[in-house]
Amino acid sequence: MKLPVLNSPYSQINNLLYKSYLPKIINSAIETGLFDALSGKSLSLDEVAKELNSDAHITDALLQILVAIDFVKKQDDCYSLTVLSEEYLVSNSVVNQLRAVKMFSKGANPFDDLAQALRGNIRRFDSKLWVSEQTVLAMEQSAKAGEIQAAVSFVKSIPGFHEATKMCDFAGSTGYYSFALLQENTSLHSHVYDLPEICALARKLKYEEESCDRITYHDFDSSGIGSFGGGYDVFFISRFLYECRTDRSLLTFLKKVNNSMKPGGLFISSHISSSCANKESCLTLVIAELMTRSKGYPTYMLPVETLKEALNGAGFGEFTTPQPDEDIAFPVQLLSAKKVKDVE
């Protein structure tokens, strides 16, 4: 057999395939208690194995992987957690992302039906997927890993926010953005609009949380885009604008937003950016977009220029658009605009 001369490294594919095992490896480390055992400590291999009641030989191989991906540090034959693992992989961390790891390692593969979708057999997206307690809690926990912090840092820097007294948090789920923003403005009251099922869950889950007396939940059927109150100083929206599939529907919705706001009111949005600088972040973005489209949802991206153009047509101006933060799960494009005129 005459073998061909190779012109590219197969290791590039092989390495990628082996990386696909990482979620299961990381989740196994979580389930055996490895990250909790190392939290705030530095232990030898034998001490780790004793703490976990695990096989030292296999534990050694596992720790080598966790060191290789910078989840664990090794110094003087002892192991400790990196800041990354301490924040996101320890069970008692407020911002832990254990649900996300479990979803990637044990959940159904979202691309199982991709071949069918490519042939045009795309299932109809069901918005009721968002309404379970587990999903609502998972979304909030995910947002705690940087999205809420980025939004709060941006919003509290906007002139006029600290004087605001009434806010709409549209499609706001349990109101987790509202709760964070209320801490920055003690005079603010937030009106959270979402599906009836989600509002019911929010009232159940949040009734004891600090500042809950300054949040009112309103049942809302997004399919009709009906009324959502008025007299707002601030209108905050995260992710929902993907639902506006055409430029016309986006403009129509934003005109309704304009009519609900006081003159000079602040419109603030937080959406996944359609572009990024980091190559790994870009890959994550396009994978998420393929997943979104193949499941029947229109898109998971909103170009900032598209949003600005629609806002301008809906009576908004004085835009502020910071660079997307690529240190969180998805690069998020924050935007603020001021209501500069009334529209019909």
Secondary structure, 3 states (H helix, E strand, C coil): CCCCCCCCCCHHHHHHHHHCCHHHHHHHHHHCCHHHHHCCCCEEHHHHHHHHCCCHHHHHHHHHHHHHCCCEEEECCEEEECHHHHHHCCCCCCCCCHHHHHHHHHCCCCCCCHHHHHCCCCCCCCHHHHHCHHHHHHHHHHHCCCHHHHHHHHHCCCCCHHHCCEEEEECCCCCHHHHHHHCCCCCCEEEEEECHHHHHHHHHHHCCCCCHHHEEEEECCCCCCCCCCCCEEEEEEECHHHHCCCHHHHHHHHHHHHHCEEEEEEEEEEEECCCCCCHHHHHHHHHHHHHHHHCCCCCCCCCHHHHHHHHHHCCEEEEECCCCECCCCCCEEEEEEEECCCCC
